[in-house]
Amino acid sequence: MAAGILYSPAFLDHVADGYHPERPERLAAVLHGLEESGTWGAARKLDPRDARAEELERVHDRSYVERTLRALGSGRFGNLDSDTF
């Protein structure tokens, strides 16, 4: 069975404030490692899509998902918590 990789070049545009582990350099290093190991070429590439609330609630509390959706719906973007901007 081949691995599946969910990827878009847009992921490299994600730049966090200050020093945060989610940054383009980290993703570039991961992609490089996948290419060097041959995993990238062997893996099935999957296009990203918006997650449904039910899917998000598998890993997040419902209240967190609802608060996030309200923030997105309001058009006001900012920090939801100290790690999510």
Wavefront OBJ file of the C-alpha trace (Angstrom):
o trace
v 0.000 0.000 0.000
v 1.346 3.432 -0.977
v 1.409 6.334 1.431
v -0.748 9.347 0.704
v 0.591 12.885 1.066
v -1.750 15.840 1.350
v 0.135 18.791 -0.125
v -0.211 22.137 -1.862
v 2.553 24.615 -2.735
v 0.392 27.167 -0.868
v 1.484 25.447 2.369
v 4.886 27.116 1.885
v 3.159 30.512 2.211
v 2.225 29.806 5.843
v 4.454 32.067 7.930
v 3.928 32.231 11.675
v 4.845 35.200 13.851
v 8.260 35.034 15.453
v 9.956 31.691 15.867
v 7.297 29.027 15.486
v 7.818 25.426 14.341
v 5.253 25.857 11.572
v 7.322 27.690 8.991
v 8.243 27.269 5.327
v 11.798 26.129 6.100
v 10.530 23.207 8.163
v 8.164 22.084 5.429
v 10.903 22.468 2.801
v 13.168 20.235 4.910
v 10.418 17.609 5.198
v 9.819 17.695 1.437
v 13.547 17.345 0.821
v 13.693 14.318 3.123
v 10.711 12.720 1.364
v 12.378 13.259 -2.012
v 15.761 11.931 -0.851
v 14.186 8.784 0.597
v 12.115 8.113 -2.520
v 8.904 8.426 -0.528
v 7.719 11.512 -2.415
v 7.882 9.746 -5.784
v 6.192 6.596 -4.484
v 3.441 8.346 -2.532
v -0.010 9.158 -3.818
v -0.480 12.949 -3.866
v -3.767 14.186 -2.439
v -5.209 17.668 -3.007
v -6.254 19.520 0.149
v -9.871 20.452 0.771
v -11.746 22.233 3.521
v -12.420 19.966 6.476
v -15.990 19.456 7.652
v -16.847 20.318 11.264
v -17.478 16.635 12.030
v -13.953 15.789 10.884
v -12.397 18.553 12.988
v -14.344 17.360 16.032
v -12.524 14.028 15.846
v -9.421 15.797 17.150
v -10.735 19.073 18.661
v -13.415 19.891 21.219
v -16.698 20.976 19.643
v -16.489 24.356 21.435
v -13.083 25.017 19.865
v -14.369 24.135 16.389
v -17.435 26.354 16.855
v -15.307 29.267 18.097
v -12.976 28.880 15.128
v -15.836 28.766 12.633
v -17.379 31.880 14.204
v -14.067 33.729 13.893
v -13.728 32.690 10.259
v -17.319 33.673 9.518
v -16.865 37.104 11.079
v -13.898 37.941 8.866
v -11.935 38.969 11.954
v -8.696 37.088 12.040
v -6.296 37.014 14.921
v -5.056 34.597 17.546
v -7.479 31.912 18.693
v -4.959 30.870 21.328
v -1.223 31.254 21.917
v -0.427 28.708 19.209
v -3.172 29.340 16.623
v -3.245 32.589 14.722
l 1 2 3 4 5 6 7 8 9 10 11 12 13 14 15 16 17 18 19 20 21 22 23 24 25 26 27 28 29 30 31 32 33 34 35 36 37 38 39 40 41 42 43 44 45 46 47 48 49 50 51 52 53 54 55 56 57 58 59 60 61 62 63 64 65 66 67 68 69 70 71 72 73 74 75 76 77 78 79 80 81 82 83 84 85
